[in-house]
Amino acid sequence: GLAIPSGQLMPEGFFGHNPSIKSEAFDPDGAKKLLAEAGYPDGFGLTIHGPNDRYINDDQICQVLAQMLARVGIQAKVETMPASVYFSRANKLEFSFMLVGWGSDTGEASSPLKALLATFDRDKGMGTTNRGRYSNTKMDAALTEALRTVDDPKREQLLQEATAIAMGDLGIIPIHHQVNVWATRKGLSYTPRTDERTYAFEFKGQ
């Protein structure tokens, strides 16, 4: 119960969430048909890379994904490592299929769209963690327009449009939104932050 299945970057209730995009149901028979249509009736092999100390159950998530892929004929190996090693290698574009996560500091879809899916452009600060080098000029145009739009309803519509384009292309395959848990001793209370950070000065006594 500590993960919310998702088909997009932002959960319900966050700015830019697109209500028309639903999470995909696991459909092994449909996946096998798609593989055959793509010319891989017997599947193929790949390696899933991921960290083993950054996200909740990250190593286990990679293992489960490999098992699900195996059911449709894709033989996936799993290689996980400490985050300090993993992200250094990921930034060098050493991986082709990898587990990543993103927390939106802005509380809206522009943050992950700009970092993870915008066409890589170091000078413009776009696609800074787009390690798969996904690129779609239509998505870029919608995102760029959203970033310079101050009218909230219009900006949200543009972010929803950019999200729909990127998710339609499978620029990233969202699987779930992580649910974090905090616990305190009796007499203390804490209101969790969406950025996962925990500050001692924000605890309150009862």
PyMOL commands that set and color helices and strands:
alter all, ss='L'
color gray80, all
select helices_A, chain A and resi 28-37+58-70+83-91+110-117+137-147+152-169+200-202
alter helices_A, ss='H'
color red, helices_A
select strands_A, chain A and resi 3-5+45-51+75-81+176-178+188-189+204-205
alter strands_A, ss='S'
color yellow, strands_A
deselect
rebuild
show_as cartoon
